[in-house]
Amino acid sequence: MIATGKTHSISDLLDTAFERLELDWEKFVKVDERYFRPTEVDILMGDASKAKRILGWEAEIGFEEMVHELVDSKVKFLKS
């Protein structure tokens, strides 16, 4: 996996995915603090500068589009 240099929270992912389905994720997802990391870091963000420098790689789609593609693909799979 190659990073994009942008960061998104789990809440961002849930908001985007469930919005695509016109649902409220808070009605379906239960947060259990027992599974939080004891030394949680504030920000995790990859650096894609080496991939860009060596391979000329840059992300072609944004976060929202990627999540929509994942959701759409799963819905299509479940309907088949």
C-alpha positions, 0 to 999 in steps of 0.5 A: 500500500502506498500512502497519500500524505493525507490523514483520515480518522475512522469516523471519517471512514464511517461517515463517508461509507455510511453516507453512501448507503444513506445510513447513520453509522452510529446506529450500527457501530458500537465503540468499545474503549477496551480495544483502544490502544493504550498509547494511541498516537494522535496522527498516523500519516504515510509519506509517498514522496519516495514513490513519487520521486522514484516511480512518478506515482501520485494518487489518482483518486481521493479518499471519498471516491475510494470509499465509495468504490469500496462500498459500491463494490461490496453492495454489488457483490452482496446483490449477486 
